[in-house]
């Protein structure tokens, strides 16, 4: 029996690793990994998401049957911002890619907002969460059991811990890969959505609808039934919480999400809140547009696992700073600057600054912009 269980664990690990190297789109990778894990780690339902590595806000979410629209609203609008972001930050800070709900609450599940608002009302009681990290956070997954079932075992926790870095690498590759399934348009005009307090679309420009359809398929009634893309929900909630903070965490929220479109390019979504008037309440405005070159450069540096100092040097190199100017700006010697630049060249696979700029700005992340 023990040998059979061991075989299930090793088979699940091998399958998750294989899937992470299969060039799958992020949501599909998460779905298939969850299915394979169920053979070794029994659970009733799962939920998973891809994440913007700059803000840790969700860009796409998936879940098995058992999560309804109401539960999704509670999670996206409240639980994620009031509890999930803090938990994610703690996992990243502590280098802890997995966590048990029973451990984070000290065995007192009622301490968790997620448990009180989502799990307990649906009859669930045990949760095993994983953060998929490769340099930065690229996604996450929660496996959930009924309250009458045993908690997740140490061996099951260990299996998810082993799988996590492989899935993180797979999600990063998926996010940074140019795999166009929608023909990109050269039009750089931003799109604009206006939302009411109930997250329903009051107005939208044609460009906004076109750009959002690059992120995911829009349902026939997406404007009236709150069936917004997850990235839009994240930005809208982030701007409301950052402008009416309930905690220091809310004060530091940046209402911006960068998400890989199916066209192969990066899109950026920004949120703002209009001032109310005597005859009109505040409205949330979401702007969606192709990511700016400096944002694309940052996202590309993530792909090469540059150190924080190397990222600082790259930002100055792309602004045209000389070695001396970089030295003065960062308060480091010119020899140190040259050493950082040499390391950057080695990691990116280029030999000079011109090739570095071309690679970071144009190749892969801005398909179709090169005239060659």
VEXDREN-2710 file (C-alpha; in Angstrom, 1 decimal):
% VEXDREN-2710
k/r/px/py/pz
1/UNK/0.0/0.0/0.0
2/UNK/2.8/2.4/0.9
3/UNK/4.7/1.5/-2.3
4/UNK/1.5/2.2/-4.3
5/UNK/1.1/5.6/-2.7
6/UNK/4.7/6.4/-3.4
7/UNK/4.1/5.5/-7.1
8/UNK/1.2/7.9/-7.2
9/UNK/3.2/10.7/-5.8
10/UNK/6.1/10.2/-8.2
11/UNK/3.8/9.8/-11.1
12/UNK/2.0/13.1/-10.2
13/UNK/5.3/14.8/-9.8
14/UNK/6.6/13.6/-13.2
15/UNK/3.4/14.6/-14.9
16/UNK/3.4/18.1/-13.4
17/UNK/7.0/18.6/-14.4
18/UNK/6.3/17.3/-17.9
19/UNK/3.3/19.7/-18.3
20/UNK/5.3/22.6/-17.0
21/UNK/7.7/22.0/-19.9
22/UNK/5.0/21.5/-22.5
23/UNK/4.6/25.1/-23.7
24/UNK/1.0/25.3/-22.4
25/UNK/-0.9/28.5/-21.9
26/UNK/-1.0/29.5/-18.2
27/UNK/-4.6/28.6/-17.4
28/UNK/-4.4/25.3/-19.3
29/UNK/-1.2/24.4/-17.4
30/UNK/-2.9/25.1/-14.1
31/UNK/-6.0/23.1/-15.0
32/UNK/-4.1/20.0/-16.1
33/UNK/-1.7/20.1/-13.1
34/UNK/-4.7/20.2/-10.8
35/UNK/-6.3/17.2/-12.6
36/UNK/-3.0/15.2/-12.3
37/UNK/-2.6/16.2/-8.6
38/UNK/-5.9/14.8/-7.7
39/UNK/-4.6/11.3/-8.4
40/UNK/-2.1/11.7/-5.5
41/UNK/-3.7/14.4/-3.4
42/UNK/-7.5/13.8/-3.1
43/UNK/-9.5/17.0/-2.9
44/UNK/-13.1/18.1/-3.6
45/UNK/-12.5/21.4/-5.4
46/UNK/-9.6/23.6/-6.5
47/UNK/-9.1/27.2/-7.6
48/UNK/-6.0/28.6/-9.4
49/UNK/-4.9/31.8/-11.0
50/UNK/-2.1/33.4/-13.0
51/UNK/-0.7/36.6/-11.5
52/UNK/1.0/39.8/-12.6
53/UNK/4.5/39.5/-11.1
54/UNK/4.8/43.2/-10.6
55/UNK/1.6/43.7/-8.4
56/UNK/0.7/40.1/-7.4
57/UNK/-2.8/40.9/-8.7
58/UNK/-4.7/38.1/-10.4
59/UNK/-4.8/38.2/-14.2
60/UNK/-6.8/35.0/-14.9
61/UNK/-8.7/32.7/-12.6
62/UNK/-10.0/29.1/-13.0
63/UNK/-11.9/26.8/-10.6
64/UNK/-13.5/23.4/-10.6
65/UNK/-17.2/22.9/-10.1
66/UNK/-18.3/23.8/-6.6
67/UNK/-17.5/27.5/-6.9
68/UNK/-20.4/29.6/-8.1
69/UNK/-20.6/33.2/-9.3
70/UNK/-21.5/34.4/-5.8
71/UNK/-18.4/32.7/-4.3
72/UNK/-16.3/34.2/-7.1
73/UNK/-17.5/37.7/-6.3
74/UNK/-16.8/37.3/-2.6
75/UNK/-13.3/36.1/-3.3
76/UNK/-12.4/38.7/-5.9
77/UNK/-14.0/41.7/-4.2
78/UNK/-13.2/41.0/-0.6
79/UNK/-11.2/38.0/0.5
80/UNK/-8.3/38.4/-2.0
81/UNK/-7.7/42.0/-1.0
82/UNK/-8.4/41.7/2.8
83/UNK/-6.5/38.4/3.4
84/UNK/-5.1/36.8/0.2
85/UNK/-2.6/39.5/-0.7
86/UNK/-1.1/39.6/2.9
87/UNK/-0.8/35.8/2.9
88/UNK/0.9/35.8/-0.5
89/UNK/3.3/38.5/0.6
90/UNK/4.2/36.5/3.7
91/UNK/4.8/33.3/1.6
92/UNK/7.1/35.3/-0.7
93/UNK/9.0/37.0/2.1
94/UNK/9.5/33.7/4.0
95/UNK/10.4/31.7/0.9
96/UNK/7.4/29.4/1.7
97/UNK/5.8/28.1/-1.5
98/UNK/3.1/26.1/0.3
99/UNK/0.8/26.6/3.3
100/UNK/-1.9/24.8/5.2
101/UNK/-4.9/26.8/6.3
102/UNK/-4.8/24.8/9.6
103/UNK/-1.2/25.9/10.2
104/UNK/-1.6/29.6/9.3
105/UNK/-4.6/29.8/11.6
106/UNK/-3.0/27.9/14.4
107/UNK/-5.7/25.3/14.2
108/UNK/-8.4/27.9/14.7
109/UNK/-10.0/28.1/11.2
110/UNK/-12.4/30.8/12.2
111/UNK/-9.5/33.3/12.3
112/UNK/-9.5/33.1/8.5
113/UNK/-11.8/35.4/6.5
114/UNK/-11.6/32.9/3.6
115/UNK/-12.8/30.1/5.8
116/UNK/-15.6/32.1/7.3
117/UNK/-16.9/33.6/4.1
118/UNK/-16.2/30.9/1.6
119/UNK/-15.2/27.5/2.9
120/UNK/-17.4/26.9/5.9
121/UNK/-20.7/28.0/4.2
122/UNK/-20.0/25.4/1.4
123/UNK/-19.0/22.6/3.8
124/UNK/-15.3/22.8/3.3
125/UNK/-12.7/22.9/6.0
126/UNK/-9.2/22.0/4.8
127/UNK/-7.1/23.9/2.3
128/UNK/-3.6/23.4/0.9
129/UNK/-2.3/26.5/-1.0
130/UNK/0.7/26.7/-3.3
131/UNK/2.5/29.7/-4.7
132/UNK/4.2/29.2/-8.1
133/UNK/7.4/31.2/-8.0
134/UNK/10.3/31.6/-10.5
135/UNK/12.1/34.7/-9.3
136/UNK/8.7/36.3/-8.8
137/UNK/5.2/35.1/-8.3
138/UNK/3.5/33.9/-11.5
139/UNK/0.5/32.0/-10.1
140/UNK/-1.1/30.0/-7.4
141/UNK/-3.4/27.1/-6.6
142/UNK/-5.6/26.0/-3.6
143/UNK/-6.7/22.4/-3.1
144/UNK/-9.7/22.1/-0.8
145/UNK/-11.4/19.3/1.1
146/UNK/-14.6/18.8/2.9
147/UNK/-14.7/19.6/6.6
148/UNK/-15.2/16.0/7.6
149/UNK/-12.2/14.8/5.7
150/UNK/-8.7/14.5/7.2
151/UNK/-6.3/17.4/6.7
152/UNK/-3.6/17.3/4.1
153/UNK/-0.7/15.1/5.1
154/UNK/3.0/16.0/5.4
155/UNK/3.7/13.9/2.3
156/UNK/0.9/15.7/0.3
157/UNK/2.3/19.1/1.4
158/UNK/5.8/17.9/0.3
159/UNK/4.6/16.9/-3.1
160/UNK/3.0/20.3/-3.8
161/UNK/6.3/21.9/-2.6
162/UNK/8.3/19.8/-5.1
163/UNK/6.0/20.7/-7.9
164/UNK/5.7/24.4/-7.2
165/UNK/9.0/25.7/-8.7
166/UNK/8.4/23.7/-11.9
167/UNK/4.9/25.1/-12.4
168/UNK/6.3/28.6/-11.6
169/UNK/8.8/28.2/-14.4
170/UNK/6.1/26.9/-16.8
171/UNK/3.8/29.9/-16.0
172/UNK/6.7/32.3/-16.5
173/UNK/7.5/30.8/-19.9
174/UNK/3.8/30.9/-20.8
175/UNK/3.6/34.6/-19.8
176/UNK/6.7/35.6/-21.7
177/UNK/6.3/33.6/-24.8
178/UNK/5.1/35.1/-28.1
179/UNK/2.4/32.7/-29.2
180/UNK/-0.1/34.8/-31.2
181/UNK/-3.6/33.3/-31.5
182/UNK/-5.2/36.7/-32.3
183/UNK/-3.8/39.0/-35.0
184/UNK/-2.4/42.1/-33.2
185/UNK/-3.4/45.5/-34.4
186/UNK/-0.9/48.4/-34.7
187/UNK/-3.5/50.8/-33.2
188/UNK/-2.1/52.1/-29.9
189/UNK/-5.2/54.0/-28.9
190/UNK/-6.1/53.1/-25.3
191/UNK/-9.5/51.7/-24.5
192/UNK/-11.7/53.0/-21.7
193/UNK/-14.3/51.3/-19.5
194/UNK/-16.5/53.0/-17.0
195/UNK/-18.0/50.9/-14.2
196/UNK/-20.6/51.6/-11.6
197/UNK/-20.4/50.5/-7.9
198/UNK/-21.8/47.1/-8.8
199/UNK/-19.0/46.4/-11.3
200/UNK/-21.4/46.8/-14.3
201/UNK/-20.2/48.5/-17.4
202/UNK/-21.8/51.9/-17.9
203/UNK/-19.8/52.8/-21.0
204/UNK/-16.9/51.4/-23.0
205/UNK/-15.1/52.3/-26.1
206/UNK/-14.8/49.9/-29.1
207/UNK/-11.0/49.7/-28.5
208/UNK/-11.6/48.6/-24.9
209/UNK/-13.8/45.7/-26.0
210/UNK/-11.3/44.7/-28.7
211/UNK/-8.4/44.8/-26.3
212/UNK/-10.2/42.9/-23.6
213/UNK/-11.2/40.2/-26.1
214/UNK/-7.4/39.7/-26.6
215/UNK/-7.2/38.7/-22.9
216/UNK/-10.2/36.3/-22.8
217/UNK/-13.4/35.5/-24.6
218/UNK/-16.2/38.0/-23.6
219/UNK/-19.6/36.5/-22.9
220/UNK/-22.7/37.9/-24.7
221/UNK/-23.9/39.7/-21.6
222/UNK/-20.5/40.6/-20.1
223/UNK/-21.4/44.3/-19.7
224/UNK/-24.6/43.7/-17.7
225/UNK/-23.9/40.6/-15.6
226/UNK/-20.6/41.4/-14.0
227/UNK/-18.9/38.8/-16.1
228/UNK/-15.8/41.0/-16.4
229/UNK/-12.3/39.7/-17.1
230/UNK/-10.6/39.0/-13.8
231/UNK/-7.9/41.6/-14.6
232/UNK/-10.5/44.3/-14.8
233/UNK/-12.0/43.3/-11.5
234/UNK/-8.6/43.3/-9.9
235/UNK/-7.8/46.8/-11.1
236/UNK/-11.2/48.2/-10.2
237/UNK/-11.1/46.8/-6.6
238/UNK/-7.5/47.9/-6.2
239/UNK/-8.2/51.5/-7.0
240/UNK/-11.2/51.7/-4.7
241/UNK/-9.2/50.2/-1.8
242/UNK/-6.2/52.3/-2.5
243/UNK/-8.3/55.5/-2.4
244/UNK/-10.3/54.5/0.6
245/UNK/-7.8/52.4/2.5
246/UNK/-8.7/50.3/5.5
247/UNK/-5.1/49.3/6.2
248/UNK/-1.5/50.1/5.3
249/UNK/-1.7/47.3/2.8
250/UNK/-4.6/49.1/1.0
251/UNK/-2.7/52.3/1.0
252/UNK/0.2/50.7/-0.9
253/UNK/-1.9/49.0/-3.5
254/UNK/-1.0/50.1/-7.1
255/UNK/-4.1/49.8/-9.3
256/UNK/-2.3/48.4/-12.4
257/UNK/-2.1/45.0/-13.9
258/UNK/0.0/43.8/-16.8
259/UNK/-1.3/40.7/-18.6
260/UNK/-0.1/38.7/-21.6
261/UNK/-2.7/38.9/-24.4
262/UNK/-3.4/36.1/-26.8
263/UNK/-2.0/38.2/-29.5
264/UNK/1.5/37.8/-27.9
265/UNK/1.8/41.3/-26.7
266/UNK/1.5/42.7/-23.2
267/UNK/-1.5/44.9/-22.2
268/UNK/-1.6/47.2/-19.2
269/UNK/-4.7/48.1/-17.3
270/UNK/-4.9/51.1/-15.0
271/UNK/-7.7/52.2/-12.6
272/UNK/-9.0/55.6/-11.4
273/UNK/-12.1/56.8/-9.5
274/UNK/-14.1/59.8/-10.6
275/UNK/-15.2/62.5/-8.2
276/UNK/-18.9/62.3/-7.3
277/UNK/-21.2/65.1/-8.0
278/UNK/-24.6/66.1/-6.7
279/UNK/-26.4/64.1/-9.4
280/UNK/-23.8/61.4/-10.2
281/UNK/-22.0/58.9/-7.9
282/UNK/-18.3/58.0/-8.2
283/UNK/-17.5/55.8/-11.2
284/UNK/-14.5/53.5/-11.7
285/UNK/-12.6/54.2/-14.9
286/UNK/-10.3/51.4/-16.3
287/UNK/-7.9/52.2/-19.1
288/UNK/-6.5/49.3/-21.1
289/UNK/-3.7/49.8/-23.6
290/UNK/-0.6/48.0/-25.0
291/UNK/2.1/48.1/-22.3
292/UNK/4.6/50.9/-22.6
293/UNK/8.2/50.1/-23.7
294/UNK/9.6/50.6/-20.2
295/UNK/7.1/48.1/-18.8
296/UNK/7.9/45.6/-21.5
297/UNK/11.6/46.0/-20.7
298/UNK/10.9/45.2/-17.0
299/UNK/8.9/42.2/-17.9
300/UNK/11.6/40.9/-20.2
301/UNK/14.3/41.3/-17.6
302/UNK/12.2/39.0/-15.4
303/UNK/12.6/36.3/-18.0
304/UNK/16.4/36.4/-17.6
305/UNK/16.4/36.3/-13.7
306/UNK/18.4/39.5/-13.4
307/UNK/19.3/40.5/-9.8
308/UNK/17.6/43.7/-8.4
309/UNK/20.8/45.7/-9.0
310/UNK/21.1/44.4/-12.5
311/UNK/17.5/45.4/-13.2
312/UNK/18.4/49.0/-11.9
313/UNK/21.4/49.1/-14.3
314/UNK/19.2/47.9/-17.2
315/UNK/16.7/50.6/-16.6
316/UNK/19.4/53.2/-16.8
317/UNK/21.0/51.6/-19.9
318/UNK/17.8/51.8/-21.8
319/UNK/17.5/55.5/-20.9
320/UNK/20.9/56.0/-22.6
321/UNK/23.0/56.6/-19.5
322/UNK/26.7/56.2/-19.8
323/UNK/28.8/54.0/-17.5
324/UNK/29.8/57.1/-15.6
325/UNK/26.3/58.4/-15.3
326/UNK/25.1/55.0/-14.0
327/UNK/27.9/55.0/-11.5
328/UNK/26.9/58.5/-10.2
329/UNK/23.2/57.6/-10.1
330/UNK/23.5/54.3/-8.2
331/UNK/26.5/55.4/-6.1
332/UNK/28.7/52.5/-7.2
333/UNK/32.0/52.5/-8.9
334/UNK/32.4/52.4/-12.7
335/UNK/34.1/49.0/-12.5
336/UNK/31.1/47.7/-10.6
337/UNK/28.8/49.1/-13.3
338/UNK/30.9/47.4/-16.0
339/UNK/30.7/44.1/-14.1
340/UNK/26.9/44.3/-13.8
341/UNK/26.6/45.1/-17.5
342/UNK/28.9/42.1/-18.4
343/UNK/26.7/39.8/-16.2
344/UNK/23.6/41.2/-17.9
345/UNK/25.1/40.5/-21.4
346/UNK/25.9/36.9/-20.4
347/UNK/22.4/36.3/-19.0
348/UNK/20.5/37.8/-22.0
349/UNK/23.0/36.3/-24.5
350/UNK/24.1/39.6/-26.2
351/UNK/27.5/41.2/-26.7
352/UNK/26.8/45.0/-26.6
353/UNK/24.3/47.6/-25.5
354/UNK/22.7/48.0/-28.9
355/UNK/21.9/44.3/-29.1
356/UNK/20.6/44.4/-25.5
357/UNK/18.2/47.2/-26.3
358/UNK/16.9/45.5/-29.4
359/UNK/16.4/42.2/-27.5
360/UNK/14.7/43.8/-24.5
361/UNK/12.5/46.2/-26.4
362/UNK/11.5/44.3/-29.5
363/UNK/12.3/40.6/-29.7
364/UNK/9.6/38.3/-28.4
365/UNK/7.7/40.9/-26.3
366/UNK/6.7/43.3/-29.1
367/UNK/6.0/41.0/-32.0
368/UNK/5.8/42.6/-35.4
369/UNK/7.7/45.8/-34.6
370/UNK/11.0/44.8/-36.1
371/UNK/11.4/45.6/-39.8
372/UNK/13.9/42.7/-40.3
END
